[in-house]
Amino acid sequence: KSLLLALLGLLATFGLSQAERVRYDNYRMYKANAENVDQLAVLKDLEGSSDSIIFLDGVHIVGADVQMVVAPHKVPDLLAVLGRAEIKYELKSKDFQKSMDEVEEKVAIKGRAAEDYNWAQYYELDDTYTWMRNLATKYPHVVTLVEGGKTYQGRSILGVKISKSQSEKPGIFLEAGIHAREWISSAAATYIINQLLTSNVDSI
């Protein structure tokens, strides 16, 4: 599961158009774990030390897994550093590009959200926004589309308000999709929205 989310996160972070997308053929993915502060310091030194070693997780605390994508020519250097520091590591993927290609097949084709939005695939933000707009049209007396603000680049930050009652009641605020790498949070939030609208809930 963690490998899947990490791969999707890299696609979201580095993914450009198909013609411009960087490839990671024969790059390896390792999981390492610092068991003490000295080992943690070694990992911190590695983080950002080379463009050929990409950390998918920030190096923050002792005992937390850290995932790294490493260029083929940097593998011996990395393993030597980990070995000298006695940092335990595990090879997660021998060909990161191949793993990414397999994961990308799970991403829905752009533009299909209006027809077949589901929770067996991951969606791009525009498709999720299209789905949310359609909910406001389909359930006009229950769903209200709201704009929470603008991004740094001036794009709308959308949400929905769901209410079946005309009276004022305490509300529940659910926030998701803040970090590009955490695709599962958006899937969880949209699943909850769908359940509120389609399950047998007496009142909201």
MARPAVO-430130 format. One record per atom (N, C-alpha, C): residue in one letter; x, y, z. Coordinates in steps of 0.02 Angstrom, whole numbers, plus 50000, padded with zeros to 5 digits. Layout:
<nodes>
AXYZ;...
</nodes>
This chain:
<nodes>
K500414994050000;K500005000050000;K500435006350000;S500955006350043;S501395012150047;S501765013249982;L501955007749949;L502295008349884;L501825011349833;L501195009149833;L500705011749786;L500625019249795;L500545021549857;L500435028649870;L501055032649852;A501645029849866;A502255033449849;A502325034349774;L502155029049737;L502205029449664;L501715034649637;L501105034449662;L500615039349640;L500835046349658;G501145047049716;G501375053549737;G501915056249691;L502355052049669;L502875054349624;L502575056349558;L502075052649535;L501745054649473;L501425061449481;A501115062649538;A500775069049548;A501275074749554;T501855073349583;T502345078549595;T502745080249533;F502965075049497;F503405076049441;F503065075249373;G502435072949374;G502095071549311;G501935077849272;L502175078349210;L502005083749166;L501615080749108;S501645083549050;S501315080448993;S501695074248973;Q501395070048933;Q501705063748915;Q502375064948880;A502415070348840;A503035071648803;A503585074148849;E503405077448904;E503905080548947;E504075076349009;R503695071249022;R503775067549085;R504455064349091;V504755065249149;V505405062149164;V505295054649174;R505775050849150;R505735043549157;R506235041149209;Y506075035549240;Y506505032749292;Y506675025449278;D506855024049216;D507035017249196;D507635014849236;N507575008949264;N508095005649302;N508285009249367;Y507925014349386;Y508015017249452;Y507755012149503;R508065012049560;R507835007449613;R507505011349670;M507045007949703;M506705010949760;M506875006949822;Y507135010449873;Y507315007349936;Y506905010249993;K506775006050043;K506485008350106;K507005007550160;A507145012950197;A507635012750250;A507305015150315;N507645013450371;N507365015350436;N507945016950483;A507935023150509;A508435025250558;A508225023050628;E508655019150660;E508485016550727;E508755020750783;N509165025850767;N509435030350818;N509585037050786;V509775041850828;V509875048750803;V510465049250756;D510975045050766;D511555045150721;D511355042850651;Q510975037550647;Q510745035150582;Q510265040350550;L509865043550591;L509415048650565;L509815054350534;A510365056250565;A510785061550540;A511085059650472;V511265053350463;V511535051050400;V511005051750344;L510395049750359;L509865050350309;L509715057650294;K509745061850345;K509635069050333;K510175071950288;D510785069650296;D511335071950253;D511225069650181;L510955063750173;L510825061150106;L510255064950071;E509765067050111;E509185070550083;E509405077150052;G509285077949989;G509465084149955;G510185084549934;S510575079249948;S511295079549931;S511415078249857;S510935075249823;S511025073549752;S510355073049717;D510335075449655;D509725074749615;D509595067549596;S510085063349606;S510025056249586;S509735051949642;I509605055049700;I509285051549755;I508675055649775;I508085052949763;I507455056549776;I507125053549837;F507025057449889;F506685055249949;F505935056349941;L505545051149947;L504825051749942;L504505053650008;D504875052750061;D504635054650128;D505155059250159;G504925064050198;G505395068250234;G505735064250289;V506365065850303;V506745062550356;V506625066650420;H506205064050465;H506005067950523;H506165064750590;I505965058450598;I506005055450664;I506325048450661;V506605046550717;V506885039850724;V506325034650721;G506435029250686;G505955023850682;G505465024250626;A505455029750589;A504985030550533;A505305028150468;D504915024550428;D505165022150363;D505275028050316;V505805027550278;V505965032650227;V506055029050161;Q505725031450108;Q505775028450042;Q506175032849995;M506635029749960;M507085033449916;M507095030349847;V507095034449795;V507175032249726;V507875034249704;V508255029349679;V508975030349667;V509155028749595;A509535033249564;A509775032149496;A510265026249496;P510295022449441;P510715016449439;P511445017749459;H511735023249435;H512435024549449;H512565026549521;K512025028349558;K512105030349628;K511975024749678;V511735019049653;V511565013549698;V512155011249740;P512755010049710;P513325007849751;P513505012849806;D513495019349789;D513655024449838;D513155024549896;L512515024149879;L512005024149930;L512075018149977;L512155012249948;L512195006249989;L512825006350033;A513355009350008;A513965009950048;A513845014350109;V513495019950099;V513345024450154;V512895021050205;L512375017750181;L511915014250226;L512275008650264;G512715005250229;G513084999850260;G513545002250316;R513915007750302;R514365010350353;R513985012750415;A513395015450405;A512995017850461;A512565012350492;E512605006350463;E512215000550487;E511455002050487;I511255005650435;I510545007250427;I510205001550389;K509684998950417;K509314993450385;K508924996150325;Y508934992450270;Y508574994650211;Y508284988550175;E507804990050131;E507464984650092;E507344987150021;L507514983049973;L507374984749903;L506634983649889;K506284989049867;K505574988549854;K505414987949779;S505854990549737;S505744990149664;S506404990449628;K506514985749582;K507124985549543;K507084990249483;D506484991749460;D506384996149403;D505805000749420;F505965006649444;F505445011249468;F504975013449411;Q505245014249350;Q504815016249294;Q504285010949280;K504495004649281;K504014999249269;K503474999249323;S503675000349385;S503175000649439;S502705006549430;M502975012249408;M502555018049396;M502055016749339;D502295013549286;D501855012049230;D501275007649251;E501415002849295;E500894998349319;E500385002149361;V500625006849402;V500175010749444;V499765015649403;E500075018449351;E499715023449311;E499105020449277;E499115013949267;E498525010649238;E497915011149283;K498045012549348;K497495013049396;K497205020149399;V497515024849362;V497265031649360;V496745032149305;A496165034849321;A495625035249273;A495805039749214;I495535038149156;I495635042249097;I495325049149108;K495705054349096;K495465061049108;K494825062449069;G494335065449103;G493715067349071;G493145062349079;R493265056749113;R492745051649120;R492355052149185;A492545056849228;A492235057149294;A491485058249291;A491255062249243;A490545063749239;A490135057549224;E490435052749191;E490075046749170;E490135041049220;D490735040249248;D490845034149286;D491325035349344;Y491175040149387;Y491605041449445;Y491525035649494;N492075032649514;N492035026949559;N492635026849606;W492685021849648;W493215021549699;W493655015549688;A493735013549624;A494205008449606;A494785011449567;Q494765018049557;Q495285021549520;Q495435028149555;Y496015031049538;Y496185037749562;Y496025042849507;Y495805048749527;Y495595053849479;Y496015060249486;E496085063749430;E496395070249432;E495915075349462;L496185080849487;L495785085749522;L495205088449480;D495335089949416;D494815092649373;D494225087949367;D494365081449365;D493825076549360;D493415076249425;T493765076849481;T493405076849545;T492975083149551;Y493235088749527;Y492835094949527;Y492225094349482;T492305091049424;T491745089949379;T491205085749414;W491425080649449;W490965076249487;W490585080249540;M490945084649575;M490635088649627;M490125093549598;R490285096549541;R489805101049509;R489175097249488;N489275091249463;N488705087149443;N488265085449502;L488565084449561;L488175083049621;L487705088849638;A487975094949631;A487565100849646;A486965101349598;T487065098949537;T486515098949488;T486025093249501;K486295087449519;K485875081649530;K485475082049595;Y485775085149647;Y485445085849712;Y485405093249731;P485015097149694;P485015104449704;P484775106749772;H484355102749805;H484085104749870;H484495102049928;V485025098349912;V485435095249964;V486165097549959;V486415097949899;V487125099449888;V487215106649862;T487655110249895;T487835116949874;T488585117149859;L488765119349800;L489475120049783;L489745126349815;V490315125749849;V490615131649882;V491335132449860;E491565138649859;E492255140049845;E492605142249909;G493095138349930;G493435139849993;G493975145049987;G494145146849926;G494685151749915;G495025150349849;K495615153149842;K496015152249781;K496705149449800;T496985145549754;T497675143149764;T498165148849749;Y498795147649762;Y499315152549747;Y499305154349673;Q499115149449631;Q499095150549558;Q498425153149535;G497985154749581;G497345157849563;G496795153049545;R496875146549558;R496355141649542;R495875140849601;S495255139549585;S494745138849638;S494855132649680;I494745133349745;I494745127649791;I494015126149807;L493765120749779;L493055119249784;L492895114249838;G492285114749862;G492015110049910;G491265109549901;V490945105349939;V490215104849938;V489945105150009;K489375108250016;K489005108150078;K488415103550068;I488325098850114;I487775094050110;I487315095150170;S486685096650156;S486205097850210;S485505096150185;K485155091850222;K484465090150206;K483975093750253;S484245097550299;S483825101050348;S483875108550337;Q483315111950344;Q483305119150337;Q483485122750402;S483495119050457;S483655122050521;S484415122250532;E484625126750575;E485335127450590;E485545121850638;K486045118150618;K486305112750660;K487065113050658;P487385110250710;P488115109850708;P488335105850647;G488885107850615;G489115104550555;G489765100750566;I489925096550519;I490565092850519;I490955095250458;F491565097450470;F491995099950416;F492505094550399;L492505092250336;L492965087050314;L493415090050260;E494065089550271;E494555092550225;E495005087050197;A495145087350131;A495555082150100;A495905085050038;G496405081550015;G496745083649954;G497235089349964;I497465090450025;I497925095950039;I498615094650008;H498855088550016;H499515086849990;H499455082449927;A499835084149876;A499765080749811;A499915073249816;R500345071249862;R500535064249866;R500015059949901;E499545063049936;E499065059349976;E498405058449939;W498425054649886;W497835053749843;W497275050249879;I497435046049928;I496915042049961;I496445046550001;S496685052350025;S496255056750065;S495675059350023;S495805061249961;S495265063549917;S494775057949902;A495035051949891;A494605046249878;A494155044849939;A494445045449999;A494055044250059;A493505049550067;A493685055850054;A493195061250061;A492625060550011;T492785059149948;T492255058449898;T491825052249911;Y492125047049940;Y491735041149958;Y491225042850012;I491445046750062;I490985048850115;I490425053050087;I490595057750042;I490085061850010;I489575057549975;N489815052649936;N489365048249899;N488915044249947;Q489195041950002;Q488795038150050;Q488255042450082;L488425048750098;L487935053150127;L487355054450080;L487495054450015;L486975056049966;L486585049949942;T486875044049946;T486555038149916;T486355032849966;S486615033050027;S486425027950076;S485785030050112;N485525025650153;N484895026850188;N485005030850252;V485185037150244;V485275041550301;V484635045550311;D484375045450372;D483735048750385;D483785056350381;S484295059050411;S484345066450411;S485075068550414;I485215074250381;I485885077150382;I485825084550403;
</nodes>
